[in-house]
């Protein structure tokens, strides 16, 4: 399987991760997710050089997906909001991806060139009509 980003790519973008074994596993998971997105959009297995936009953006997007997971506070898994109070002072924080899920959003799809601009048109000869 194609791995789109390395631990060095992640470190250059977001700094060193505390657990490099986990980082590498998550980068592999992110790459598998990107491959699935590519195959769903194009209906074909990924091949390097078939989509310049995908090839350019895949390392950055893979790192972005992993960063969402790694930045989820360990003791807050499953929470979407935290409120604390002491006397008359209160604080409230909502984490953008508090569930620690890896997902490909609209911005990532646009960067990858998978934002719906792919056209799958079969010509009569490809459909076997001739």
N, CA, C and O atoms as a GROMACS GRO file, in nm:
protein
  520
    1UNK      N    1   0.083  -0.118   0.000
    1UNK     CA    2   0.000   0.000   0.000
    1UNK      C    3   0.088   0.125   0.000
    1UNK      O    4   0.193   0.129   0.065
    2UNK      N    5   0.044   0.224  -0.073
    2UNK     CA    6   0.113   0.352  -0.081
    2UNK      C    7   0.099   0.428   0.051
    2UNK      O    8  -0.012   0.446   0.101
    3UNK      N    9   0.210   0.471   0.108
    3UNK     CA   10   0.209   0.556   0.227
    3UNK      C   11   0.242   0.697   0.180
    3UNK      O   12   0.349   0.720   0.124
    4UNK      N   13   0.150   0.791   0.203
    4UNK     CA   14   0.164   0.924   0.146
    4UNK      C   15   0.249   1.018   0.230
    4UNK      O   16   0.302   1.116   0.178
    5UNK      N   17   0.264   0.992   0.359
    5UNK     CA   18   0.342   1.081   0.446
    5UNK      C   19   0.422   0.999   0.546
    5UNK      O   20   0.380   0.892   0.588
    6UNK      N   21   0.538   1.052   0.582
    6UNK     CA   22   0.625   0.986   0.679
    6UNK      C   23   0.623   1.064   0.810
    6UNK      O   24   0.566   1.173   0.819
    7UNK      N   25   0.685   1.006   0.911
    7UNK     CA   26   0.696   1.075   1.040
    7UNK      C   27   0.772   1.207   1.023
    7UNK      O   28   0.741   1.304   1.092
    8UNK      N   29   0.869   1.210   0.934
    8UNK     CA   30   0.943   1.334   0.908
    8UNK      C   31   0.853   1.441   0.847
    8UNK      O   32   0.864   1.558   0.882
    9UNK      N   33   0.762   1.400   0.755
    9UNK     CA   34   0.666   1.495   0.698
    9UNK      C   35   0.578   1.553   0.807
    9UNK      O   36   0.553   1.674   0.811
   10UNK      N   37   0.531   1.468   0.896
   10UNK     CA   38   0.444   1.514   1.005
   10UNK      C   39   0.520   1.611   1.096
   10UNK      O   40   0.468   1.717   1.131
   11UNK      N   41   0.642   1.574   1.134
   11UNK     CA   42   0.722   1.656   1.224
   11UNK      C   43   0.750   1.793   1.162
   11UNK      O   44   0.747   1.894   1.233
   12UNK      N   45   0.775   1.798   1.033
   12UNK     CA   46   0.801   1.926   0.967
   12UNK      C   47   0.680   2.018   0.973
   12UNK      O   48   0.694   2.140   0.980
   13UNK      N   49   0.560   1.960   0.969
   13UNK     CA   50   0.438   2.041   0.969
   13UNK      C   51   0.387   2.074   1.108
   13UNK      O   52   0.342   2.186   1.134
   14UNK      N   53   0.393   1.977   1.200
   14UNK     CA   54   0.325   1.992   1.329
   14UNK      C   55   0.416   1.973   1.450
   14UNK      O   56   0.370   1.986   1.564
   15UNK      N   57   0.542   1.942   1.430
   15UNK     CA   58   0.631   1.916   1.542
   15UNK      C   59   0.634   1.767   1.575
   15UNK      O   60   0.555   1.689   1.522
   16UNK      N   61   0.724   1.730   1.662
   16UNK     CA   62   0.743   1.589   1.697
   16UNK      C   63   0.623   1.534   1.774
   16UNK      O   64   0.568   1.601   1.861
   17UNK      N   65   0.586   1.412   1.741
   17UNK     CA   66   0.478   1.343   1.813
   17UNK      C   67   0.539   1.269   1.931
   17UNK      O   68   0.654   1.227   1.926
   18UNK      N   69   0.462   1.253   2.036
   18UNK     CA   70   0.511   1.187   2.157
   18UNK      C   71   0.536   1.038   2.134
   18UNK      O   72   0.630   0.982   2.191
   19UNK      N   73   0.456   0.974   2.052
   19UNK     CA   74   0.464   0.830   2.029
   19UNK      C   75   0.481   0.804   1.880
   19UNK      O   76   0.384   0.809   1.804
   20UNK      N   77   0.604   0.777   1.837
   20UNK     CA   78   0.632   0.759   1.694
   20UNK      C   79   0.570   0.631   1.638
   20UNK      O   80   0.535   0.627   1.520
   21UNK      N   81   0.557   0.528   1.719
   21UNK     CA   82   0.493   0.404   1.672
   21UNK      C   83   0.347   0.432   1.638
   21UNK      O   84   0.298   0.391   1.533
   22UNK      N   85   0.278   0.503   1.728
   22UNK     CA   86   0.138   0.540   1.702
   22UNK      C   87   0.130   0.633   1.581
   22UNK      O   88   0.040   0.618   1.498
   23UNK      N   89   0.222   0.728   1.571
   23UNK     CA   90   0.224   0.820   1.458
   23UNK      C   91   0.232   0.744   1.326
   23UNK      O   92   0.156   0.772   1.233
   24UNK      N   93   0.323   0.649   1.316
   24UNK     CA   94   0.338   0.572   1.193
   24UNK      C   95   0.213   0.490   1.161
   24UNK      O   96   0.174   0.479   1.045
   25UNK      N   97   0.151   0.434   1.263
   25UNK     CA   98   0.027   0.358   1.241
   25UNK      C   99  -0.083   0.449   1.191
   25UNK      O  100  -0.158   0.412   1.100
   26UNK      N  101  -0.094   0.568   1.249
   26UNK     CA  102  -0.197   0.663   1.206
   26UNK      C  103  -0.170   0.716   1.064
   26UNK      O  104  -0.264   0.736   0.988
   27UNK      N  105  -0.044   0.736   1.030
   27UNK     CA  106  -0.011   0.778   0.893
   27UNK      C  107  -0.049   0.671   0.792
   27UNK      O  108  -0.093   0.701   0.682
   28UNK      N  109  -0.031   0.545   0.831
   28UNK     CA  110  -0.073   0.434   0.745
   28UNK      C  111  -0.225   0.432   0.731
   28UNK      O  112  -0.278   0.412   0.621
   29UNK      N  113  -0.296   0.453   0.842
   29UNK     CA  114  -0.442   0.459   0.838
   29UNK      C  115  -0.490   0.575   0.751
   29UNK      O  116  -0.584   0.559   0.673
   30UNK      N  117  -0.426   0.690   0.763
   30UNK     CA  118  -0.464   0.807   0.682
   30UNK      C  119  -0.440   0.780   0.534
   30UNK      O  120  -0.521   0.819   0.450
   31UNK      N  121  -0.332   0.713   0.502
   31UNK     CA  122  -0.303   0.679   0.363
   31UNK      C  123  -0.409   0.584   0.307
   31UNK      O  124  -0.453   0.600   0.194
   32UNK      N  125  -0.450   0.487   0.388
   32UNK     CA  126  -0.555   0.394   0.344
   32UNK      C  127  -0.686   0.470   0.320
   32UNK      O  128  -0.758   0.441   0.225
   33UNK      N  129  -0.715   0.566   0.407
   33UNK     CA  130  -0.837   0.645   0.390
   33UNK      C  131  -0.830   0.727   0.261
   33UNK      O  132  -0.929   0.736   0.189
   34UNK      N  133  -0.714   0.788   0.233
   34UNK     CA  134  -0.699   0.865   0.110
   34UNK      C  135  -0.712   0.778  -0.013
   34UNK      O  136  -0.771   0.819  -0.113
   35UNK      N  137  -0.657   0.658  -0.007
   35UNK     CA  138  -0.671   0.565  -0.119
   35UNK      C  139  -0.818   0.531  -0.143
   35UNK      O  140  -0.862   0.524  -0.258
   36UNK      N  141  -0.893   0.510  -0.037
   36UNK     CA  142  -1.036   0.480  -0.049
   36UNK      C  143  -1.110   0.598  -0.111
   36UNK      O  144  -1.198   0.579  -0.196
   37UNK      N  145  -1.077   0.719  -0.069
   37UNK     CA  146  -1.140   0.838  -0.125
   37UNK      C  147  -1.111   0.851  -0.274
   37UNK      O  148  -1.199   0.883  -0.354
   38UNK      N  149  -0.986   0.825  -0.312
   38UNK     CA  150  -0.946   0.831  -0.453
   38UNK      C  151  -1.025   0.729  -0.535
   38UNK      O  152  -1.081   0.761  -0.640
   39UNK      N  153  -1.029   0.605  -0.486
   39UNK     CA  154  -1.098   0.499  -0.557
   39UNK      C  155  -1.248   0.526  -0.568
   39UNK      O  156  -1.310   0.494  -0.670
   40UNK      N  157  -1.307   0.586  -0.464
   40UNK     CA  158  -1.449   0.618  -0.469
   40UNK      C  159  -1.476   0.728  -0.571
   40UNK      O  160  -1.578   0.725  -0.640
   41UNK      N  161  -1.387   0.824  -0.582
   41UNK     CA  162  -1.406   0.936  -0.675
   41UNK      C  163  -1.382   0.896  -0.820
   41UNK      O  164  -1.460   0.933  -0.908
   42UNK      N  165  -1.276   0.821  -0.844
   42UNK     CA  166  -1.238   0.788  -0.981
   42UNK      C  167  -1.288   0.651  -1.027
   42UNK      O  168  -1.295   0.626  -1.148
   43UNK      N  169  -1.322   0.565  -0.935
   43UNK     CA  170  -1.364   0.431  -0.974
   43UNK      C  171  -1.250   0.344  -1.022
   43UNK      O  172  -1.271   0.241  -1.086
   44UNK      N  173  -1.128   0.385  -0.990
   44UNK     CA  174  -1.007   0.314  -1.033
   44UNK      C  175  -0.909   0.308  -0.917
   44UNK      O  176  -0.912   0.394  -0.829
   45UNK      N  177  -0.822   0.206  -0.915
   45UNK     CA  178  -0.716   0.205  -0.813
   45UNK      C  179  -0.621   0.323  -0.834
   45UNK      O  180  -0.602   0.369  -0.947
   46UNK      N  181  -0.563   0.370  -0.727
   46UNK     CA  182  -0.469   0.482  -0.734
   46UNK      C  183  -0.344   0.441  -0.809
   46UNK      O  184  -0.292   0.330  -0.794
   47UNK      N  185  -0.296   0.534  -0.890
   47UNK     CA  186  -0.168   0.519  -0.959
   47UNK      C  187  -0.097   0.653  -0.956
   47UNK      O  188  -0.154   0.755  -0.995
   48UNK      N  189   0.026   0.653  -0.912
   48UNK     CA  190   0.102   0.778  -0.904
   48UNK      C  191   0.110   0.841  -1.043
   48UNK      O  192   0.141   0.775  -1.142
   49UNK      N  193   0.080   0.970  -1.048
   49UNK     CA  194   0.086   1.042  -1.174
   49UNK      C  195  -0.048   1.053  -1.246
   49UNK      O  196  -0.058   1.123  -1.347
   50UNK      N  197  -0.150   0.986  -1.196
   50UNK     CA  198  -0.281   0.993  -1.261
   50UNK      C  199  -0.355   1.122  -1.226
   50UNK      O  200  -0.436   1.169  -1.305
   51UNK      N  201  -0.328   1.177  -1.110
   51UNK     CA  202  -0.391   1.303  -1.068
   51UNK      C  203  -0.286   1.389  -1.000
   51UNK      O  204  -0.244   1.361  -0.887
   52UNK      N  205  -0.245   1.494  -1.068
   52UNK     CA  206  -0.140   1.581  -1.014
   52UNK      C  207  -0.185   1.647  -0.884
   52UNK      O  208  -0.106   1.659  -0.791
   53UNK      N  209  -0.311   1.689  -0.877
   53UNK     CA  210  -0.361   1.754  -0.755
   53UNK      C  211  -0.356   1.658  -0.637
   53UNK      O  212  -0.314   1.697  -0.528
   54UNK      N  213  -0.397   1.534  -0.658
   54UNK     CA  214  -0.394   1.435  -0.551
   54UNK      C  215  -0.250   1.409  -0.505
   54UNK      O  216  -0.222   1.407  -0.386
   55UNK      N  217  -0.161   1.391  -0.601
   55UNK     CA  218  -0.020   1.363  -0.568
   55UNK      C  219   0.042   1.479  -0.490
   55UNK      O  220   0.120   1.455  -0.397
   56UNK      N  221   0.010   1.603  -0.526
   56UNK     CA  222   0.065   1.720  -0.456
   56UNK      C  223   0.014   1.732  -0.314
   56UNK      O  224   0.090   1.764  -0.223
   57UNK      N  225  -0.115   1.706  -0.294
   57UNK     CA  226  -0.178   1.733  -0.165
   57UNK      C  227  -0.179   1.616  -0.068
   57UNK      O  228  -0.195   1.636   0.052
   58UNK      N  229  -0.162   1.494  -0.116
   58UNK     CA  230  -0.176   1.376  -0.030
   58UNK      C  231  -0.088   1.378   0.094
   58UNK      O  232  -0.137   1.346   0.202
   59UNK      N  233   0.040   1.415   0.086
   59UNK     CA  234   0.121   1.418   0.210
   59UNK      C  235   0.068   1.516   0.314
   59UNK      O  236   0.060   1.483   0.432
   60UNK      N  237   0.031   1.637   0.271
   60UNK     CA  238  -0.020   1.737   0.364
   60UNK      C  239  -0.153   1.694   0.424
   60UNK      O  240  -0.176   1.713   0.544
   61UNK      N  241  -0.241   1.638   0.343
   61UNK     CA  242  -0.372   1.596   0.393
   61UNK      C  243  -0.357   1.478   0.488
   61UNK      O  244  -0.426   1.473   0.591
   62UNK      N  245  -0.270   1.383   0.458
   62UNK     CA  246  -0.248   1.269   0.548
   62UNK      C  247  -0.200   1.320   0.684
   62UNK      O  248  -0.246   1.272   0.788
   63UNK      N  249  -0.108   1.415   0.684
   63UNK     CA  250  -0.059   1.472   0.811
   63UNK      C  251  -0.170   1.546   0.884
   63UNK      O  252  -0.179   1.540   1.006
   64UNK      N  253  -0.255   1.617   0.810
   64UNK     CA  254  -0.366   1.690   0.871
   64UNK      C  255  -0.463   1.594   0.940
   64UNK      O  256  -0.510   1.622   1.050
   65UNK      N  257  -0.495   1.482   0.875
   65UNK     CA  258  -0.585   1.384   0.933
   65UNK      C  259  -0.528   1.328   1.063
   65UNK      O  260  -0.600   1.313   1.162
   66UNK      N  261  -0.400   1.298   1.062
   66UNK     CA  262  -0.334   1.243   1.180
   66UNK      C  263  -0.328   1.347   1.291
   66UNK      O  264  -0.348   1.314   1.408
   67UNK      N  265  -0.302   1.471   1.256
   67UNK     CA  266  -0.294   1.577   1.356
   67UNK      C  267  -0.426   1.593   1.431
   67UNK      O  268  -0.426   1.620   1.551
   68UNK      N  269  -0.538   1.578   1.361
   68UNK     CA  270  -0.669   1.585   1.428
   68UNK      C  271  -0.682   1.480   1.536
   68UNK      O  272  -0.733   1.507   1.645
   69UNK      N  273  -0.634   1.360   1.506
   69UNK     CA  274  -0.644   1.250   1.603
   69UNK      C  275  -0.549   1.273   1.719
   69UNK      O  276  -0.587   1.257   1.835
   70UNK      N  277  -0.426   1.311   1.689
   70UNK     CA  278  -0.326   1.327   1.794
   70UNK      C  279  -0.354   1.447   1.885
   70UNK      O  280  -0.308   1.449   1.999
   71UNK      N  281  -0.427   1.545   1.837
   71UNK     CA  282  -0.456   1.662   1.919
   71UNK      C  283  -0.580   1.648   2.004
   71UNK      O  284  -0.617   1.741   2.076
   72UNK      N  285  -0.645   1.535   1.998
   72UNK     CA  286  -0.760   1.512   2.084
   72UNK      C  287  -0.707   1.478   2.224
   72UNK      O  288  -0.629   1.384   2.238
   73UNK      N  289  -0.747   1.552   2.325
   73UNK     CA  290  -0.699   1.522   2.461
   73UNK      C  291  -0.737   1.378   2.500
   73UNK      O  292  -0.852   1.338   2.487
   74UNK      N  293  -0.640   1.303   2.548
   74UNK     CA  294  -0.661   1.161   2.580
   74UNK      C  295  -0.773   1.140   2.682
   74UNK      O  296  -0.850   1.045   2.669
   75UNK      N  297  -0.781   1.225   2.779
   75UNK     CA  298  -0.884   1.206   2.882
   75UNK      C  299  -1.019   1.265   2.841
   75UNK      O  300  -1.115   1.260   2.918
   76UNK      N  301  -1.027   1.321   2.723
   76UNK     CA  302  -1.151   1.382   2.676
   76UNK      C  303  -1.211   1.306   2.558
   76UNK      O  304  -1.302   1.358   2.492
   77UNK      N  305  -1.164   1.187   2.529
   77UNK     CA  306  -1.216   1.111   2.415
   77UNK      C  307  -1.366   1.095   2.426
   77UNK      O  308  -1.418   1.053   2.530
   78UNK      N  309  -1.436   1.129   2.322
   78UNK     CA  310  -1.581   1.120   2.320
   78UNK      C  311  -1.651   1.248   2.360
   78UNK      O  312  -1.772   1.259   2.341
   79UNK      N  313  -1.580   1.346   2.415
   79UNK     CA  314  -1.642   1.471   2.459
   79UNK      C  315  -1.639   1.573   2.345
   79UNK      O  316  -1.545   1.577   2.266
   80UNK      N  317  -1.743   1.653   2.337
   80UNK     CA  318  -1.744   1.761   2.239
   80UNK      C  319  -1.743   1.898   2.306
   80UNK      O  320  -1.731   2.000   2.238
   81UNK      N  321  -1.755   1.901   2.437
   81UNK     CA  322  -1.753   2.028   2.508
   81UNK      C  323  -1.704   2.007   2.650
   81UNK      O  324  -1.731   1.903   2.710
   82UNK      N  325  -1.632   2.103   2.705
   82UNK     CA  326  -1.583   2.101   2.843
   82UNK      C  327  -1.616   2.234   2.907
   82UNK      O  328  -1.583   2.340   2.852
   83UNK      N  329  -1.679   2.230   3.022
   83UNK     CA  330  -1.708   2.352   3.098
   83UNK      C  331  -1.653   2.334   3.239
   83UNK      O  332  -1.670   2.229   3.301
   84UNK      N  333  -1.588   2.439   3.289
   84UNK     CA  334  -1.534   2.438   3.424
   84UNK      C  335  -1.573   2.566   3.493
   84UNK      O  336  -1.586   2.671   3.429
   85UNK      N  337  -1.591   2.559   3.621
   85UNK     CA  338  -1.625   2.679   3.695
   85UNK      C  339  -1.560   2.680   3.832
   85UNK      O  340  -1.542   2.575   3.894
   86UNK      N  341  -1.526   2.798   3.879
   86UNK     CA  342  -1.473   2.818   4.013
   86UNK      C  343  -1.524   2.952   4.061
   86UNK      O  344  -1.479   3.057   4.016
   87UNK      N  345  -1.618   2.945   4.153
   87UNK     CA  346  -1.676   3.070   4.201
   87UNK      C  347  -1.757   3.136   4.091
   87UNK      O  348  -1.844   3.073   4.031
   88UNK      N  349  -1.728   3.261   4.064
   88UNK     CA  350  -1.803   3.333   3.960
   88UNK      C  351  -1.734   3.327   3.824
   88UNK      O  352  -1.781   3.387   3.727
   89UNK      N  353  -1.624   3.254   3.816
   89UNK     CA  354  -1.549   3.245   3.690
   89UNK      C  355  -1.577   3.109   3.626
   89UNK      O  356  -1.569   3.005   3.692
   90UNK      N  357  -1.609   3.112   3.499
   90UNK     CA  358  -1.632   2.988   3.425
   90UNK      C  359  -1.550   2.990   3.296
   90UNK      O  360  -1.516   3.095   3.243
   91UNK      N  361  -1.521   2.871   3.249
   91UNK     CA  362  -1.450   2.856   3.121
   91UNK      C  363  -1.516   2.743   3.044
   91UNK      O  364  -1.558   2.642   3.101
   92UNK      N  365  -1.525   2.762   2.915
   92UNK     CA  366  -1.587   2.661   2.830
   92UNK      C  367  -1.502   2.642   2.706
   92UNK      O  368  -1.459   2.740   2.644
   93UNK      N  369  -1.478   2.518   2.669
   93UNK     CA  370  -1.398   2.486   2.551
   93UNK      C  371  -1.470   2.378   2.473
   93UNK      O  372  -1.519   2.282   2.530
   94UNK      N  373  -1.476   2.395   2.341
   94UNK     CA  374  -1.529   2.291   2.252
   94UNK      C  375  -1.417   2.252   2.158
   94UNK      O  376  -1.359   2.338   2.092
   95UNK      N  377  -1.386   2.124   2.150
   95UNK     CA  378  -1.282   2.074   2.062
   95UNK      C  379  -1.342   2.041   1.926
   95UNK      O  380  -1.449   1.980   1.918
   96UNK      N  381  -1.273   2.082   1.820
   96UNK     CA  382  -1.325   2.061   1.686
   96UNK      C  383  -1.339   1.916   1.647
   96UNK      O  384  -1.433   1.881   1.576
   97UNK      N  385  -1.251   1.832   1.691
   97UNK     CA  386  -1.256   1.690   1.659
   97UNK      C  387  -1.234   1.611   1.787
   97UNK      O  388  -1.141   1.531   1.795
   98UNK      N  389  -1.317   1.634   1.883
   98UNK     CA  390  -1.296   1.576   2.015
   98UNK      C  391  -1.312   1.425   2.018
   98UNK      O  392  -1.265   1.360   2.112
   99UNK      N  393  -1.377   1.370   1.919
   99UNK     CA  394  -1.394   1.226   1.917
   99UNK      C  395  -1.267   1.154   1.873
   99UNK      O  396  -1.258   1.032   1.887
  100UNK      N  397  -1.172   1.226   1.820
  100UNK     CA  398  -1.047   1.165   1.775
  100UNK      C  399  -1.065   1.087   1.647
  100UNK      O  400  -0.988   0.995   1.619
  101UNK      N  401  -1.166   1.122   1.569
  101UNK     CA  402  -1.194   1.049   1.446
  101UNK      C  403  -1.110   1.104   1.332
  101UNK      O  404  -1.078   1.223   1.327
  102UNK      N  405  -1.077   1.016   1.241
  102UNK     CA  406  -1.008   1.055   1.120
  102UNK      C  407  -1.113   1.064   1.010
  102UNK      O  408  -1.186   0.968   0.985
  103UNK      N  409  -1.120   1.179   0.944
  103UNK     CA  410  -1.219   1.196   0.838
  103UNK      C  411  -1.163   1.290   0.732
  103UNK      O  412  -1.077   1.374   0.760
  104UNK      N  413  -1.214   1.276   0.611
  104UNK     CA  414  -1.174   1.362   0.500
  104UNK      C  415  -1.289   1.460   0.476
  104UNK      O  416  -1.396   1.420   0.431
  105UNK      N  417  -1.266   1.586   0.507
  105UNK     CA  418  -1.370   1.687   0.491
  105UNK      C  419  -1.366   1.754   0.355
  105UNK      O  420  -1.289   1.715   0.267
  106UNK      N  421  -1.451   1.854   0.338
  106UNK     CA  422  -1.464   1.924   0.210
  106UNK      C  423  -1.334   1.991   0.167
  106UNK      O  424  -1.296   1.984   0.050
  107UNK      N  425  -1.267   2.055   0.261
  107UNK     CA  426  -1.142   2.124   0.227
  107UNK      C  427  -1.037   2.025   0.178
  107UNK      O  428  -0.967   2.051   0.080
  108UNK      N  429  -1.025   1.913   0.247
  108UNK     CA  430  -0.928   1.811   0.207
  108UNK      C  431  -0.963   1.755   0.069
  108UNK      O  432  -0.874   1.734  -0.014
  109UNK      N  433  -1.091   1.729   0.045
  109UNK     CA  434  -1.132   1.679  -0.087
  109UNK      C  435  -1.098   1.779  -0.197
  109UNK      O  436  -1.053   1.741  -0.305
  110UNK      N  437  -1.120   1.907  -0.168
  110UNK     CA  438  -1.087   2.010  -0.268
  110UNK      C  439  -0.937   2.012  -0.294
  110UNK      O  440  -0.895   2.020  -0.410
  111UNK      N  441  -0.856   2.005  -0.190
  111UNK     CA  442  -0.710   2.003  -0.208
  111UNK      C  443  -0.665   1.884  -0.291
  111UNK      O  444  -0.574   1.894  -0.373
  112UNK      N  445  -0.731   1.770  -0.269
  112UNK     CA  446  -0.695   1.646  -0.338
  112UNK      C  447  -0.750   1.638  -0.481
  112UNK      O  448  -0.716   1.547  -0.556
  113UNK      N  449  -0.835   1.733  -0.517
  113UNK     CA  450  -0.897   1.729  -0.649
  113UNK      C  451  -1.012   1.630  -0.656
  113UNK      O  452  -1.047   1.583  -0.764
  114UNK      N  453  -1.070   1.597  -0.541
  114UNK     CA  454  -1.178   1.498  -0.534
  114UNK      C  455  -1.311   1.565  -0.496
  114UNK      O  456  -1.398   1.502  -0.437
  115UNK      N  457  -1.326   1.691  -0.531
  115UNK     CA  458  -1.441   1.769  -0.486
  115UNK      C  459  -1.560   1.765  -0.583
  115UNK      O  460  -1.638   1.860  -0.588
  116UNK      N  461  -1.573   1.659  -0.657
  116UNK     CA  462  -1.688   1.647  -0.747
  116UNK      C  463  -1.657   1.689  -0.888
  116UNK      O  464  -1.745   1.683  -0.973
  117UNK      N  465  -1.536   1.732  -0.915
  117UNK     CA  466  -1.503   1.774  -1.050
  117UNK      C  467  -1.463   1.657  -1.139
  117UNK      O  468  -1.430   1.676  -1.256
  118UNK      N  469  -1.466   1.536  -1.086
  118UNK     CA  470  -1.430   1.417  -1.164
  118UNK      C  471  -1.551   1.375  -1.246
  118UNK      O  472  -1.661   1.363  -1.193
  119UNK      N  473  -1.532   1.354  -1.372
  119UNK     CA  474  -1.640   1.309  -1.459
  119UNK      C  475  -1.610   1.167  -1.504
  119UNK      O  476  -1.504   1.138  -1.560
  120UNK      N  477  -1.706   1.080  -1.480
  120UNK     CA  478  -1.692   0.941  -1.524
  120UNK      C  479  -1.791   0.918  -1.638
  120UNK      O  480  -1.907   0.882  -1.614
  121UNK      N  481  -1.746   0.939  -1.759
  121UNK     CA  482  -1.831   0.923  -1.875
  121UNK      C  483  -1.778   0.807  -1.957
  121UNK      O  484  -1.660   0.801  -1.991
  122UNK      N  485  -1.867   0.714  -1.989
  122UNK     CA  486  -1.828   0.601  -2.072
  122UNK      C  487  -1.872   0.627  -2.215
  122UNK      O  488  -1.988   0.660  -2.242
  123UNK      N  489  -1.780   0.612  -2.304
  123UNK     CA  490  -1.813   0.625  -2.446
  123UNK      C  491  -1.875   0.493  -2.493
  123UNK      O  492  -1.855   0.389  -2.430
  124UNK      N  493  -1.950   0.497  -2.600
  124UNK     CA  494  -2.016   0.374  -2.648
  124UNK      C  495  -1.923   0.254  -2.664
  124UNK      O  496  -1.962   0.141  -2.634
  125UNK      N  497  -1.801   0.277  -2.708
  125UNK     CA  498  -1.710   0.164  -2.727
  125UNK      C  499  -1.670   0.104  -2.593
  125UNK      O  500  -1.649  -0.017  -2.584
  126UNK      N  501  -1.659   0.187  -2.488
  126UNK     CA  502  -1.623   0.137  -2.357
  126UNK      C  503  -1.738   0.062  -2.291
  126UNK      O  504  -1.715  -0.024  -2.206
  127UNK      N  505  -1.862   0.094  -2.332
  127UNK     CA  506  -1.978   0.023  -2.280
  127UNK      C  507  -2.007  -0.103  -2.359
  127UNK      O  508  -2.097  -0.180  -2.323
  128UNK      N  509  -1.932  -0.125  -2.463
  128UNK     CA  510  -1.953  -0.245  -2.545
  128UNK      C  511  -2.072  -0.235  -2.638
  128UNK      O  512  -2.128  -0.337  -2.677
  129UNK      N  513  -2.111  -0.112  -2.674
  129UNK     CA  514  -2.229  -0.095  -2.759
  129UNK      C  515  -2.195  -0.099  -2.907
  129UNK      O  516  -2.286  -0.099  -2.990
  130UNK      N  517  -2.070  -0.103  -2.942
  130UNK     CA  518  -2.034  -0.106  -3.084
  130UNK      C  519  -1.990  -0.243  -3.128
  130UNK      O  520  -1.956  -0.264  -3.244
   0.00000   0.00000   0.00000
